[in-house]
Amino acid sequence: MAHPLLPPQGYYAASAPPALERPRFQGKAEVELCVIGGGFTGLSAALHLAEAGATPILLEAQDIGYGASGRNGGQIHAGLRQDQASLEAMLGRNHARELWQLSEDAKALVRSLARKVGCSVQDGLIKAAHSPRALAHLHSSHDYLEDHYGYTATRMLDAGATAAAIGSTLYCGASLDRSGGHLHPLSLARGLAQAAEAAGAKLYVRSKVECLEAQADSVRILCADAELRARRVIVACDAWAGSILPTLAPFMAPVESFLIATEPLPAALSAQILPGNEAVADTRHVLDYYRKSADQRLLFAGREAYVHQPKDIAALVRPRMLTVFPQLRDCRIDYAWSGTVAVTRSRLPQFGRMGSRILFGHGYSGQGVALSVMGGRLMAEAALGPSPGFEALASIPARPFPGGPLLRKPLVVAALQALRWLDALG
């Protein structure tokens, strides 16, 4: 069981490099560029702005990496949450190919920045099929990427090879992507913060933005006891963007995901479970995803919630872990924590502008480790000049969740339950 006084990033806070002390923003100031949000997107934006010669100010409501960027599964995926054939049908072949190339560039970018800040990356991501139908879809997607995109980083695994690669007989097959991988997310966030500061960005924590007021020549940024005026603003708050820009609220559903970390596994179990040290995500809509840490713990995430935060996260997630790995029934759970991500109706990112001075990006729908870092870079580009990559993301159609302010939450809850039923049907 996790100790109630543990920090909200659970195992990550216990194993990341120590956080640097940073000040609150106080008083009044006028700046050229302001970034709101101290997660991957905001930190990447601040870093790339500073490297381009600007001096951005970043405001974070809590501490650097406090939100999903310091709590997530740390997995690096290829592509987006929709497969390429579906994206081509939805957006057209050229637009879909632009997005594929952006996702490939995003993997390269996050690896490059991780090396720069001393955050190690482990290669390999397995997508494990929970049903024969899901396995057929993995085969179809693998063949389509190979035939139409020349993507040869993946290979298909049969049930026996999957069991050997994962250490579980639960799955009927899988795809193994050597270009995917995993990393320590809070270490990356803290490293990006230091790199941004070294390049000239100014970072402030415990500086919650209450509202934005677009004016003729600037944007007025109001905090509890401070005020900024900026020529350009980048809003990089993911699930919390709607509290600053209320017109975005209908386009995202904040979904809570739950994670646990075991004690360090005994050598025999560690050799049996994920012997190649890949990360795993299964093919359910409400999926399980997991990996081993550098000190040989199993980090396992499962379940989702939209309304109620459970009192005992370990009790919620442990049964899911034991379904996959019954051999861990005697292992202690040392940490349990949760994080909130923004899920869009299409499961695709939402980027855009409000007026001529505010840019926003969010909605990675659980696949944001690489995409959010790239999203920050593209918003930095767009704040300074033309950015074809930003326009490719901003031109993805966004649809609001139905129901209006009163019915939206219960309708999203009902949709999550329907996805669980679909998962049970295979």
C-alpha positions as a Markdown table, in Angstrom:
| # | Residue | x | y | z |
|---|---|---|---|---|
| 1 | Met | 0.0 | 0.0 | 0.0 |
| 2 | Ala | 1.2 | 3.5 | -0.7 |
| 3 | His | 1.9 | 5.8 | 2.2 |
| 4 | Pro | -0.7 | 8.6 | 2.3 |
| 5 | Leu | 2.1 | 11.2 | 2.6 |
| 6 | Leu | 3.9 | 10.2 | -0.6 |
| 7 | Pro | 4.0 | 12.8 | -3.3 |
| 8 | Pro | 1.3 | 12.7 | -6.0 |
| 9 | Gln | 3.7 | 11.4 | -8.7 |
| 10 | Gly | 4.2 | 8.2 | -6.6 |
| 11 | Tyr | 7.2 | 6.1 | -7.6 |
| 12 | Tyr | 8.4 | 8.7 | -10.1 |
| 13 | Ala | 8.9 | 11.4 | -7.4 |
| 14 | Ala | 10.8 | 8.9 | -5.3 |
| 15 | Ser | 13.2 | 8.0 | -8.2 |
| 16 | Ala | 13.6 | 11.2 | -10.2 |
| 17 | Pro | 16.4 | 13.7 | -9.8 |
| 18 | Pro | 15.5 | 16.2 | -7.2 |
| 19 | Ala | 13.3 | 19.1 | -8.2 |
| 20 | Leu | 14.9 | 22.6 | -8.2 |
| 21 | Glu | 13.4 | 25.3 | -6.2 |
| 22 | Arg | 11.7 | 27.9 | -8.4 |
| 23 | Pro | 9.9 | 31.1 | -7.4 |
| 24 | Arg | 6.3 | 32.2 | -7.7 |
| 25 | Phe | 5.5 | 34.9 | -10.2 |
| 26 | Gln | 4.5 | 38.1 | -8.3 |
| 27 | Gly | 3.7 | 41.7 | -9.3 |
| 28 | Lys | 3.2 | 43.0 | -12.8 |
| 29 | Ala | 5.2 | 42.6 | -16.0 |
| 30 | Glu | 5.0 | 43.0 | -19.7 |
| 31 | Val | 6.6 | 40.2 | -21.8 |
| 32 | Glu | 6.7 | 39.1 | -25.4 |
| 33 | Leu | 5.8 | 35.4 | -24.9 |
| 34 | Cys | 4.1 | 33.5 | -22.0 |
| 35 | Val | 3.7 | 29.8 | -21.8 |
| 36 | Ile | 1.0 | 28.4 | -19.4 |
| 37 | Gly | 1.7 | 24.9 | -18.1 |
| 38 | Gly | 4.8 | 23.2 | -16.8 |
| 39 | Gly | 4.3 | 19.8 | -18.4 |
| 40 | Phe | 5.9 | 18.3 | -21.5 |
| 41 | Thr | 4.1 | 20.6 | -24.0 |
| 42 | Gly | 4.8 | 23.8 | -22.1 |
| 43 | Leu | 8.4 | 22.9 | -21.2 |
| 44 | Ser | 9.1 | 22.0 | -24.8 |
| 45 | Ala | 7.5 | 25.2 | -26.0 |
| 46 | Ala | 9.6 | 27.3 | -23.6 |
| 47 | Leu | 12.8 | 25.4 | -24.5 |
| 48 | His | 12.3 | 25.9 | -28.2 |
| 49 | Leu | 11.3 | 29.5 | -27.9 |
| 50 | Ala | 14.4 | 30.2 | -25.8 |
| 51 | Glu | 16.7 | 28.3 | -28.3 |
| 52 | Ala | 15.2 | 30.5 | -31.0 |
| 53 | Gly | 16.4 | 33.6 | -29.1 |
| 54 | Ala | 13.2 | 34.6 | -27.3 |
| 55 | Thr | 12.9 | 35.0 | -23.5 |
| 56 | Pro | 9.6 | 33.3 | -22.6 |
| 57 | Ile | 8.0 | 33.2 | -19.2 |
| 58 | Leu | 6.4 | 29.9 | -18.1 |
| 59 | Leu | 3.7 | 29.8 | -15.4 |
| 60 | Glu | 2.9 | 26.5 | -13.7 |
| 61 | Ala | 0.0 | 26.3 | -11.2 |
| 62 | Gln | 1.8 | 23.7 | -9.1 |
| 63 | Asp | 5.3 | 22.4 | -9.6 |
| 64 | Ile | 7.2 | 21.3 | -12.8 |
| 65 | Gly | 5.8 | 17.9 | -14.0 |
| 66 | Tyr | 3.1 | 17.9 | -11.3 |
| 67 | Gly | 0.3 | 16.8 | -13.7 |
| 68 | Ala | 0.1 | 14.0 | -16.2 |
| 69 | Ser | 3.6 | 14.7 | -17.5 |
| 70 | Gly | 5.1 | 13.6 | -14.2 |
| 71 | Arg | 2.7 | 10.6 | -13.6 |
| 72 | Asn | 2.1 | 8.8 | -16.9 |
| 73 | Gly | 3.1 | 5.4 | -18.2 |
| 74 | Gly | 6.2 | 6.8 | -20.0 |
| 75 | Gln | 5.5 | 5.0 | -23.2 |
| 76 | Ile | 6.6 | 6.2 | -26.7 |
| 77 | His | 4.2 | 5.2 | -29.4 |
| 78 | Ala | 4.3 | 5.3 | -33.2 |
| 79 | Gly | 1.5 | 7.2 | -34.9 |
| 80 | Leu | -1.7 | 8.5 | -33.3 |
| 81 | Arg | -4.6 | 6.8 | -31.5 |
| 82 | Gln | -6.3 | 6.3 | -34.9 |
| 83 | Asp | -4.6 | 3.9 | -37.3 |
| 84 | Gln | -3.3 | 5.2 | -40.6 |
| 85 | Ala | -6.0 | 3.7 | -42.8 |
| 86 | Ser | -8.7 | 5.3 | -40.6 |
| 87 | Leu | -6.8 | 8.6 | -40.7 |
| 88 | Glu | -6.6 | 8.5 | -44.5 |
| 89 | Ala | -10.4 | 7.8 | -44.7 |
| 90 | Met | -11.1 | 10.6 | -42.2 |
| 91 | Leu | -8.6 | 13.3 | -43.3 |
| 92 | Gly | -7.4 | 12.4 | -46.7 |
| 93 | Arg | -4.1 | 10.7 | -47.7 |
| 94 | Asn | -1.9 | 13.8 | -47.7 |
| 95 | His | -3.0 | 15.1 | -44.3 |
| 96 | Ala | -2.7 | 11.6 | -42.8 |
| 97 | Arg | 0.8 | 11.3 | -44.2 |
| 98 | Glu | 1.7 | 14.6 | -42.7 |
| 99 | Leu | 0.5 | 13.5 | -39.3 |
| 100 | Trp | 2.4 | 10.2 | -39.6 |
| 101 | Gln | 5.6 | 12.0 | -40.4 |
| 102 | Leu | 5.0 | 14.3 | -37.4 |
| 103 | Ser | 4.6 | 11.3 | -35.2 |
| 104 | Glu | 7.9 | 9.8 | -36.5 |
| 105 | Asp | 9.7 | 13.1 | -36.0 |
| 106 | Ala | 8.2 | 13.3 | -32.4 |
| 107 | Lys | 9.8 | 9.9 | -31.5 |
| 108 | Ala | 13.1 | 11.2 | -32.7 |
| 109 | Leu | 12.7 | 14.5 | -30.9 |
| 110 | Val | 11.8 | 13.0 | -27.6 |
| 111 | Arg | 14.8 | 10.7 | -27.8 |
| 112 | Ser | 17.1 | 13.5 | -28.7 |
| 113 | Leu | 15.9 | 15.7 | -25.9 |
| 114 | Ala | 16.0 | 12.8 | -23.4 |
| 115 | Arg | 19.7 | 12.2 | -24.3 |
| 116 | Lys | 20.4 | 15.9 | -23.9 |
| 117 | Val | 18.9 | 16.1 | -20.4 |
| 118 | Gly | 20.3 | 12.7 | -19.2 |
| 119 | Cys | 17.0 | 10.8 | -19.2 |
| 120 | Ser | 17.5 | 7.2 | -20.5 |
| 121 | Val | 15.2 | 5.7 | -23.0 |
| 122 | Gln | 14.5 | 2.0 | -23.3 |
| 123 | Asp | 13.6 | 0.7 | -26.8 |
| 124 | Gly | 10.6 | -1.5 | -27.6 |
| 125 | Leu | 6.8 | -1.3 | -27.3 |
| 126 | Ile | 4.5 | -4.3 | -27.5 |
| 127 | Lys | 0.9 | -4.0 | -28.4 |
| 128 | Ala | -0.8 | -7.1 | -26.9 |
| 129 | Ala | -4.0 | -8.4 | -28.5 |
| 130 | His | -6.8 | -9.1 | -26.0 |
| 131 | Ser | -8.9 | -11.0 | -28.5 |
| 132 | Pro | -8.7 | -12.6 | -32.0 |
| 133 | Arg | -10.5 | -9.7 | -33.5 |
| 134 | Ala | -7.9 | -7.3 | -32.0 |
| 135 | Leu | -5.1 | -9.4 | -33.3 |
| 136 | Ala | -6.6 | -9.3 | -36.8 |
| 137 | His | -6.6 | -5.6 | -36.6 |
| 138 | Leu | -3.0 | -5.5 | -35.5 |
| 139 | His | -2.0 | -7.6 | -38.5 |
| 140 | Ser | -4.0 | -5.4 | -40.8 |
| 141 | Ser | -2.4 | -2.2 | -39.4 |
| 142 | His | 1.1 | -3.8 | -39.6 |
| 143 | Asp | 0.6 | -4.8 | -43.2 |
| 144 | Tyr | -0.8 | -1.4 | -44.2 |
| 145 | Leu | 2.1 | 0.5 | -42.6 |
| 146 | Glu | 4.6 | -1.8 | -44.3 |
| 147 | Asp | 2.9 | -1.7 | -47.7 |
| 148 | His | 1.9 | 2.0 | -47.9 |
| 149 | Tyr | 4.4 | 3.7 | -45.6 |
| 150 | Gly | 7.5 | 1.5 | -45.8 |
| 151 | Tyr | 7.4 | 1.1 | -42.0 |
| 152 | Thr | 9.4 | -2.0 | -41.1 |
| 153 | Ala | 10.1 | -1.4 | -37.4 |
| 154 | Thr | 7.3 | -3.8 | -36.2 |
| 155 | Arg | 7.0 | -7.5 | -36.4 |
| 156 | Met | 4.1 | -9.7 | -35.4 |
| 157 | Leu | 4.3 | -12.2 | -32.6 |
| 158 | Asp | 2.1 | -15.3 | -32.3 |
| 159 | Ala | 0.7 | -16.4 | -28.9 |
| 160 | Gly | 3.8 | -18.4 | -28.0 |
| 161 | Ala | 6.2 | -15.6 | -28.8 |
| 162 | Thr | 3.9 | -13.1 | -27.0 |
| 163 | Ala | 3.9 | -15.2 | -23.9 |
| 164 | Ala | 7.7 | -15.4 | -24.0 |
| 165 | Ala | 8.1 | -11.7 | -24.5 |
| 166 | Ile | 5.7 | -10.6 | -21.8 |
| 167 | Gly | 5.7 | -13.4 | -19.3 |
| 168 | Ser | 2.0 | -13.9 | -19.5 |
| 169 | Thr | -0.3 | -16.3 | -21.4 |
| 170 | Leu | -3.2 | -13.9 | -21.4 |
| 171 | Tyr | -2.8 | -12.6 | -25.0 |
| 172 | Cys | -3.4 | -14.3 | -28.3 |
| 173 | Gly | -0.7 | -12.4 | -30.1 |
| 174 | Ala | 1.0 | -9.0 | -30.4 |
| 175 | Ser | 3.0 | -6.6 | -32.5 |
| 176 | Leu | 6.5 | -5.6 | -31.3 |
| 177 | Asp | 7.7 | -2.1 | -32.4 |
| 178 | Arg | 11.4 | -1.5 | -31.9 |
| 179 | Ser | 11.0 | 2.2 | -32.7 |
| 180 | Gly | 8.7 | 2.6 | -29.7 |
| 181 | Gly | 10.0 | 2.6 | -26.1 |
| 182 | His | 9.6 | 4.0 | -22.6 |
| 183 | Leu | 11.3 | 6.5 | -20.2 |
| 184 | His | 11.0 | 8.0 | -16.8 |
| 185 | Pro | 8.5 | 10.9 | -17.4 |
| 186 | Leu | 9.2 | 13.0 | -14.3 |
| 187 | Ser | 12.9 | 12.8 | -15.0 |
| 188 | Leu | 12.3 | 14.0 | -18.5 |
| 189 | Ala | 10.1 | 16.9 | -17.3 |
| 190 | Arg | 12.6 | 18.1 | -14.8 |
| 191 | Gly | 15.4 | 17.8 | -17.3 |
| 192 | Leu | 13.5 | 19.8 | -19.9 |
| 193 | Ala | 12.9 | 22.5 | -17.3 |
| 194 | Gln | 16.6 | 22.8 | -16.6 |
| 195 | Ala | 17.4 | 22.9 | -20.3 |
| 196 | Ala | 14.8 | 25.6 | -20.9 |
| 197 | Glu | 16.2 | 27.7 | -18.1 |
| 198 | Ala | 19.7 | 27.2 | -19.4 |
| 199 | Ala | 18.6 | 28.5 | -22.8 |
| 200 | Gly | 17.1 | 31.6 | -21.3 |
| 201 | Ala | 13.5 | 30.8 | -20.3 |
| 202 | Lys | 12.1 | 32.0 | -17.0 |
| 203 | Leu | 10.1 | 29.4 | -15.0 |
| 204 | Tyr | 7.7 | 30.2 | -12.2 |
| 205 | Val | 5.8 | 27.6 | -10.1 |
| 206 | Arg | 2.7 | 27.9 | -7.8 |
| 207 | Ser | 1.5 | 30.6 | -10.1 |
| 208 | Lys | -1.9 | 29.6 | -11.2 |
| 209 | Val | -3.5 | 31.5 | -14.0 |
| 210 | Glu | -7.1 | 32.4 | -13.2 |
| 211 | Cys | -8.1 | 33.8 | -16.6 |
| 212 | Leu | -6.9 | 35.3 | -19.9 |
| 213 | Glu | -8.3 | 38.5 | -21.4 |
| 214 | Ala | -7.4 | 39.1 | -25.1 |
| 215 | Gln | -7.0 | 42.8 | -25.8 |
| 216 | Ala | -6.1 | 44.7 | -28.9 |
| 217 | Asp | -2.3 | 44.6 | -28.6 |
| 218 | Ser | -1.7 | 42.0 | -25.9 |
| 219 | Val | -3.2 | 39.3 | -23.7 |
| 220 | Arg | -3.8 | 40.1 | -20.0 |
| 221 | Ile | -2.9 | 37.1 | -17.8 |
| 222 | Leu | -4.3 | 37.2 | -14.3 |
| 223 | Cys | -3.1 | 35.2 | -11.4 |
| 224 | Ala | -4.3 | 35.4 | -7.8 |
| 225 | Asp | -1.8 | 38.2 | -6.9 |
| 226 | Ala | 0.0 | 38.9 | -10.1 |
| 227 | Glu | -0.6 | 40.2 | -13.6 |
| 228 | Leu | 1.2 | 39.7 | -16.9 |
| 229 | Arg | 0.7 | 41.2 | -20.3 |
| 230 | Ala | 2.0 | 39.2 | -23.2 |
| 231 | Arg | 2.1 | 39.7 | -27.0 |
| 232 | Arg | 1.7 | 35.9 | -27.5 |
| 233 | Val | 0.4 | 33.2 | -25.2 |
| 234 | Ile | 0.8 | 29.4 | -25.5 |
| 235 | Val | -1.8 | 27.5 | -23.4 |
| 236 | Ala | -0.4 | 24.0 | -22.6 |
| 237 | Cys | -2.5 | 22.7 | -19.8 |
| 238 | Asp | -4.0 | 19.6 | -21.3 |
| 239 | Ala | -6.9 | 18.5 | -19.1 |
| 240 | Trp | -7.1 | 21.9 | -17.4 |
| 241 | Ala | -7.1 | 24.0 | -20.5 |
| 242 | Gly | -10.9 | 24.5 | -20.3 |
| 243 | Ser | -10.6 | 26.3 | -16.9 |
| 244 | Ile | -8.5 | 29.0 | -18.6 |
| 245 | Leu | -10.2 | 28.9 | -22.0 |
| 246 | Pro | -13.8 | 27.9 | -21.3 |
| 247 | Thr | -14.8 | 27.5 | -24.9 |
| 248 | Leu | -12.4 | 24.5 | -25.1 |
| 249 | Ala | -14.2 | 22.6 | -22.3 |
| 250 | Pro | -16.8 | 20.9 | -24.5 |
| 251 | Phe | -14.0 | 19.4 | -26.6 |
| 252 | Met | -12.2 | 17.4 | -23.9 |
| 253 | Ala | -13.1 | 14.8 | -21.2 |
| 254 | Pro | -10.6 | 14.7 | -18.3 |
| 255 | Val | -10.0 | 11.0 | -17.6 |
| 256 | Glu | -8.2 | 9.7 | -14.6 |
| 257 | Ser | -5.8 | 6.8 | -15.0 |
| 258 | Phe | -4.4 | 4.7 | -12.1 |
| 259 | Leu | -0.9 | 3.3 | -11.6 |
| 260 | Ile | 0.9 | 1.1 | -9.2 |
| 261 | Ala | 4.5 | 0.1 | -8.6 |
| 262 | Thr | 5.6 | -3.2 | -7.1 |
| 263 | Glu | 8.5 | -3.8 | -4.8 |
| 264 | Pro | 11.7 | -4.6 | -6.8 |
| 265 | Leu | 11.0 | -8.0 | -8.4 |
| 266 | Pro | 13.1 | -11.0 | -7.3 |
| 267 | Ala | 15.7 | -12.0 | -9.9 |
| 268 | Ala | 13.7 | -15.1 | -11.1 |
| 269 | Leu | 10.5 | -13.1 | -11.6 |
| 270 | Ser | 12.3 | -10.2 | -13.2 |
| 271 | Ala | 13.9 | -12.6 | -15.7 |
| 272 | Gln | 10.5 | -14.1 | -16.5 |
| 273 | Ile | 8.4 | -10.8 | -16.8 |
| 274 | Leu | 9.3 | -8.6 | -19.8 |
| 275 | Pro | 12.7 | -10.2 | -20.2 |
| 276 | Gly | 13.5 | -7.8 | -23.2 |
| 277 | Asn | 12.4 | -4.8 | -21.1 |
| 278 | Glu | 9.9 | -3.6 | -23.6 |
| 279 | Ala | 6.8 | -1.6 | -22.5 |
| 280 | Val | 3.3 | -3.1 | -23.2 |
| 281 | Ala | 0.0 | -1.6 | -24.0 |
| 282 | Asp | -3.0 | -3.9 | -24.7 |
| 283 | Thr | -5.6 | -3.4 | -27.3 |
| 284 | Arg | -8.6 | -2.7 | -25.0 |
| 285 | His | -10.4 | 0.7 | -25.2 |
| 286 | Val | -9.9 | 0.9 | -21.4 |
| 287 | Leu | -6.5 | -0.6 | -21.6 |
| 288 | Asp | -3.8 | -2.0 | -19.3 |
| 289 | Tyr | -0.3 | -0.7 | -19.9 |
| 290 | Tyr | 2.9 | -1.5 | -18.1 |
| 291 | Arg | 6.7 | -1.8 | -18.1 |
| 292 | Lys | 9.6 | -2.4 | -15.7 |
| 293 | Ser | 11.5 | 0.3 | -14.1 |
| 294 | Ala | 15.3 | 0.6 | -13.9 |
| 295 | Asp | 15.3 | -0.9 | -10.5 |
| 296 | Gln | 13.2 | -3.9 | -11.7 |
| 297 | Arg | 9.8 | -2.9 | -10.3 |
| 298 | Leu | 6.7 | -3.6 | -12.4 |
| 299 | Leu | 4.9 | -0.3 | -13.1 |
| 300 | Phe | 1.3 | -1.3 | -14.0 |
| 301 | Ala | -1.6 | 1.0 | -15.0 |
| 302 | Gly | -5.2 | 0.0 | -15.5 |
| 303 | Arg | -8.7 | 1.2 | -15.1 |
| 304 | Glu | -10.0 | 4.7 | -15.8 |
| 305 | Ala | -12.5 | 7.0 | -14.1 |
| 306 | Tyr | -14.3 | 10.2 | -14.9 |
| 307 | Val | -16.2 | 11.0 | -11.7 |
| 308 | His | -14.9 | 9.4 | -8.5 |
| 309 | Gln | -11.3 | 9.1 | -7.3 |
| 310 | Pro | -11.0 | 5.8 | -5.5 |
| 311 | Lys | -9.7 | 5.8 | -1.9 |
| 312 | Asp | -7.4 | 2.8 | -2.5 |
| 313 | Ile | -5.8 | 2.9 | -5.9 |
| 314 | Ala | -3.7 | -0.2 | -5.2 |
| 315 | Ala | -6.8 | -2.3 | -4.4 |
| 316 | Leu | -8.4 | -1.1 | -7.7 |
| 317 | Val | -5.4 | -1.9 | -10.0 |
| 318 | Arg | -3.8 | -4.9 | -8.3 |
| 319 | Pro | -6.5 | -7.3 | -9.5 |
| 320 | Arg | -5.9 | -6.2 | -13.1 |
| 321 | Met | -2.2 | -6.8 | -12.7 |
| 322 | Leu | -2.8 | -10.3 | -11.3 |
| 323 | Thr | -5.0 | -11.1 | -14.2 |
| 324 | Val | -1.9 | -10.5 | -16.4 |
| 325 | Phe | 0.7 | -11.8 | -14.0 |
| 326 | Pro | -0.7 | -14.2 | -11.4 |
| 327 | Gln | 2.8 | -15.0 | -10.4 |
| 328 | Leu | 3.0 | -11.6 | -8.7 |
| 329 | Arg | 0.3 | -12.5 | -6.1 |
| 330 | Asp | 2.9 | -12.3 | -3.3 |
| 331 | Cys | 4.6 | -9.1 | -4.4 |
| 332 | Arg | 4.1 | -6.0 | -2.3 |
| 333 | Ile | 2.8 | -2.8 | -3.9 |
| 334 | Asp | 5.0 | 0.0 | -2.8 |
| 335 | Tyr | 3.4 | 3.0 | -4.6 |
| 336 | Ala | 0.0 | 3.9 | -6.1 |
| 337 | Trp | -0.9 | 7.1 | -7.8 |
| 338 | Ser | -3.1 | 8.6 | -10.5 |
| 339 | Gly | -3.0 | 11.2 | -13.3 |
| 340 | Thr | -5.5 | 13.1 | -15.4 |
| 341 | Val | -5.3 | 13.3 | -19.2 |
| 342 | Ala | -7.5 | 15.1 | -21.7 |
| 343 | Val | -9.3 | 12.7 | -24.1 |
| 344 | Thr | -10.9 | 14.1 | -27.2 |
| 345 | Arg | -14.0 | 12.7 | -28.9 |
| 346 | Ser | -11.8 | 11.6 | -31.9 |
| 347 | Arg | -8.9 | 10.5 | -29.7 |
| 348 | Leu | -6.8 | 12.9 | -31.8 |
| 349 | Pro | -4.9 | 16.0 | -30.5 |
| 350 | Gln | -6.7 | 19.4 | -30.6 |
| 351 | Phe | -4.5 | 22.4 | -31.6 |
| 352 | Gly | -5.5 | 25.8 | -32.7 |
| 353 | Arg | -5.7 | 29.6 | -32.1 |
| 354 | Met | -8.0 | 31.9 | -30.3 |
| 355 | Gly | -7.8 | 35.2 | -32.0 |
| 356 | Ser | -4.4 | 36.2 | -33.2 |
| 357 | Arg | -2.4 | 36.0 | -29.9 |
| 358 | Ile | -3.4 | 32.7 | -28.2 |
| 359 | Leu | -2.3 | 29.3 | -29.3 |
| 360 | Phe | -3.3 | 26.0 | -27.6 |
| 361 | Gly | -2.6 | 22.3 | -27.8 |
| 362 | His | -3.9 | 19.4 | -25.8 |
| 363 | Gly | -5.9 | 16.2 | -26.0 |
| 364 | Tyr | -3.2 | 13.5 | -26.6 |
| 365 | Ser | -5.6 | 11.0 | -25.3 |
| 366 | Gly | -3.1 | 8.9 | -23.4 |
| 367 | Gln | -0.4 | 8.9 | -26.2 |
| 368 | Gly | 1.3 | 12.1 | -25.4 |
| 369 | Val | 4.9 | 11.4 | -24.3 |
| 370 | Ala | 6.3 | 12.0 | -27.8 |
| 371 | Leu | 3.4 | 14.0 | -29.3 |
| 372 | Ser | 3.3 | 16.6 | -26.5 |
| 373 | Val | 7.0 | 17.3 | -26.8 |
| 374 | Met | 6.6 | 17.8 | -30.5 |
| 375 | Gly | 3.4 | 19.8 | -29.9 |
| 376 | Gly | 5.3 | 22.2 | -27.8 |
| 377 | Arg | 8.0 | 22.7 | -30.4 |
| 378 | Leu | 5.3 | 23.3 | -33.1 |
| 379 | Met | 3.5 | 25.9 | -31.0 |
| 380 | Ala | 6.8 | 27.7 | -30.4 |
| 381 | Glu | 7.4 | 27.8 | -34.1 |
| 382 | Ala | 3.8 | 29.1 | -34.7 |
| 383 | Ala | 4.3 | 31.8 | -32.1 |
| 384 | Leu | 7.3 | 33.1 | -33.9 |
| 385 | Gly | 6.3 | 32.6 | -37.6 |
| 386 | Pro | 4.9 | 30.0 | -40.0 |
| 387 | Ser | 4.7 | 26.4 | -38.9 |
| 388 | Pro | 3.4 | 23.8 | -41.4 |
| 389 | Gly | 3.5 | 21.2 | -38.6 |
| 390 | Phe | 1.3 | 23.3 | -36.3 |
| 391 | Glu | -1.2 | 23.8 | -39.2 |
| 392 | Ala | -1.3 | 20.1 | -39.8 |
| 393 | Leu | -2.4 | 19.5 | -36.2 |
| 394 | Ala | -4.7 | 22.6 | -36.1 |
| 395 | Ser | -6.5 | 21.4 | -39.2 |
| 396 | Ile | -7.6 | 18.1 | -37.5 |
| 397 | Pro | -11.4 | 18.6 | -37.1 |
| 398 | Ala | -12.5 | 18.8 | -33.5 |
| 399 | Arg | -16.0 | 17.8 | -32.4 |
| 400 | Pro | -17.4 | 18.7 | -29.0 |
| 401 | Phe | -18.7 | 16.0 | -26.6 |
| 402 | Pro | -22.5 | 16.1 | -26.6 |
| 403 | Gly | -24.8 | 17.1 | -23.8 |
| 404 | Gly | -23.9 | 20.6 | -22.8 |
| 405 | Pro | -22.5 | 21.6 | -19.4 |
| 406 | Leu | -25.0 | 19.6 | -17.4 |
| 407 | Leu | -25.2 | 16.3 | -19.4 |
| 408 | Arg | -21.7 | 16.1 | -20.7 |
| 409 | Lys | -20.2 | 14.4 | -17.7 |
| 410 | Pro | -22.9 | 11.6 | -17.4 |
| 411 | Leu | -22.7 | 11.0 | -21.1 |
| 412 | Val | -19.0 | 10.6 | -21.0 |
| 413 | Val | -19.3 | 8.2 | -18.1 |
| 414 | Ala | -21.9 | 6.2 | -20.1 |
| 415 | Ala | -19.5 | 6.1 | -23.0 |
| 416 | Leu | -16.7 | 4.8 | -20.9 |
| 417 | Gln | -18.9 | 2.1 | -19.6 |
| 418 | Ala | -19.9 | 1.2 | -23.1 |
| 419 | Leu | -16.2 | 0.8 | -24.0 |
| 420 | Arg | -15.7 | -1.5 | -21.1 |
| 421 | Trp | -18.6 | -3.7 | -22.4 |
| 422 | Leu | -17.0 | -3.7 | -25.9 |
| 423 | Asp | -13.7 | -4.8 | -24.4 |
| 424 | Ala | -15.5 | -7.7 | -22.6 |
| 425 | Leu | -17.0 | -8.8 | -25.9 |
| 426 | Gly | -13.6 | -8.8 | -27.6 |
